[in-house]
Structure formats: structure tokens, C-alpha cells
Amino acid sequence: MRPPVIQVPASEYQRLKDELGLLKDSALLKKFNKLIDLMYEDKYGFFMHDLTDDLTEYSINNNWKNEPSRWDNL
């Protein structure tokens, strides 16, 4: 007994092949990861990098050094 056959339109098949090719492109994925990291750092003011230290301490120390706050006026 033969397994059932699934037919996909040629345009859909080509689109899926193109997507798979992009996903296999590790250089492109590295660029996207770098872009996401930069956008995250820009939005939240800190970036996780490859730190193994306490991230809360790291982000508080870096953010409080850069931004004046109401506590500075006490």
C-alpha cells in the first residue's frame, strides 16, 4: 500500500524552498541575531552579551550610571 500523496502548487513549493534556503544561511541568521541584539540594547539600555554574572546587578549598574534619576537630587 502506497502512502498518501500531498500535492502542493509549484509556486508554494518554490516559496518553501526559498524559505528553507534562507533558514540554512547561517551568515544571514548571524546578521539577524546581531540586529536583534542591537535593537534590544537600544530599547532597554542593556544587553545580555555572553555574561554569566547576575544580569540584574549588571543592568542596574550600567543603567544607573548613565541616566540621572530623582535619587541624584536627594
N, C-alpha and C positions, 0 to 999 in steps of 0.2 A: 504494500500500500504506500503510495506516494504522499509526502506531506503537502498540506495546502500551499498554494502559490499566492503570494501577495503581489499585486501589480501596482506600481507607482508610476505616475506620469513622468515622462522624461525630464520635464523642467524641474519637477520636485526632486527627482533623483540627482540632477546636476547641482541643485541648490544644496542638498545634503552633502554631496561630495565636496563642494566648496567650503561648507562649514567645517567639515571634518579636516580638510586641509589647513584651515586657519587654526583649529584646535591643536593640530600636530606641530604647528610652527612655534617652537619654544622661544625663539628670539622675540616674536611678536608678544607672546604671553609675558615675557620678562619686561617688555616695554609697558604693557598694560599694568602690570603689578607695580612698576615704578611710578606710573602716572597716578594710580590709585593711592599709593603711599604719599605722594606729594600733595594730592588733593586733601587727603585726610589730615596731614600735618598742617596744611594751610587753614583748614576749617576749625580744627580743635586745638591747635597750638602745640601739639606734641606728637611724637611719632615713636612707635614701639621699637624700631630697628631690630637688632638681634639681642636685646637686653635680656638678661636673666635675673636682674635685680628687681626689687619691688617697684612696679610700674606706678603705683600711686605716689610713692615718695619721689620718683623721678619726675613725674608730670607736675606735681605741686612745686618742687624746687625750681624747675625750669619756667613754669608759667608765672610764679610769684616774683621771680627775678626780673621778668620782662615787663610786667604790667603793674602800674601803680594802682593801689586799691584804697578803700576808705580806711583801712588799718594803718596806712602810711601816715595819715594825718593825726593820729592819736598822740 
